[in-house]
Each structure stands twice: as C-alpha cells, then as structure tokens.
Amino acid sequence: MRGHPVFIAQHATATCCRGCLEKWHAIPPGRALSADEQRYVVQVIHHWLVLQMNSPGH
C-alpha cells in the first residue's frame, strides 16, 4: 500500500514496525501491544496526518 496516507504516516512517525516502535517510542517487542500502546500509536499517526492536512499546499 505504498503511497497510502497511513503507510506514509507510519514511516514518518516511526510506528511502522516493532523495531521502530522499540527504538523511537520505547515500546518493547515480543508481545502484543497493550490497549494504551495501541491508542498511543493511533494518536501519533493521527497527529501527523492532521499536521499534514493543515500544512500549506494541502
């Protein structure tokens, strides 16, 4: 789904994989994300998307 806004947002916010979640967000791998962690990841992606939508030229 390359080019999809959420795909781009996941990579821009380092929420694309468990390795990035560990490195950039201190969320350890090897287990399911908790409900709080899932909410956090969605909030990070949503925040980035809103910033992009409200930036000049969009």
C-alpha positions as CSV (number, residue, x, y, z in Angstrom):
1,M,0.0,0.0,0.0
2,R,2.9,2.3,-0.7
3,G,1.7,5.8,-1.2
4,H,-1.3,5.4,1.1
5,P,-1.5,8.2,3.6
6,V,-1.4,5.9,6.6
7,F,1.5,4.0,5.2
8,I,3.4,7.2,4.8
9,A,2.4,8.4,8.3
10,Q,3.6,5.1,9.8
11,H,7.0,5.6,8.3
12,A,7.2,9.3,9.0
13,T,6.4,8.7,12.7
14,A,8.4,5.5,13.2
15,T,5.4,3.5,14.0
16,C,5.8,1.2,11.0
17,C,7.3,-1.9,12.8
18,R,8.2,-3.3,16.1
19,G,11.8,-2.3,15.6
20,C,10.9,1.3,15.1
21,L,8.4,1.2,18.0
22,E,11.2,0.0,20.2
23,K,13.9,2.4,19.0
24,W,11.9,5.6,18.8
25,H,9.0,5.0,21.2
26,A,10.4,2.7,23.8
27,I,7.7,0.1,23.2
28,P,9.4,-3.4,23.6
29,P,8.9,-6.1,21.0
30,G,7.9,-9.7,21.6
31,R,4.4,-9.2,22.9
32,A,1.1,-7.8,21.8
33,L,0.7,-4.1,22.2
34,S,-1.4,-3.1,25.2
35,A,-4.6,-1.1,24.7
36,D,-2.8,2.0,25.9
37,E,0.1,1.4,23.5
38,Q,-2.4,0.9,20.6
39,R,-4.1,4.2,21.5
40,Y,-0.7,6.0,21.7
41,V,0.3,4.7,18.2
42,V,-3.0,5.7,16.7
43,Q,-2.7,9.2,18.3
44,V,0.8,9.7,16.9
45,I,-0.3,8.7,13.4
46,H,-3.5,10.9,13.7
47,H,-1.5,13.9,14.9
48,W,0.9,13.6,11.9
49,L,-1.9,13.3,9.5
50,V,-3.7,16.4,10.9
51,L,-0.4,18.4,10.7
52,Q,0.0,17.3,7.0
53,M,-3.6,18.1,6.1
54,N,-3.3,21.6,7.7
55,S,0.1,22.4,6.2
56,P,0.3,24.9,3.3
57,G,-0.3,23.3,-0.1
58,H,-2.6,20.6,1.1
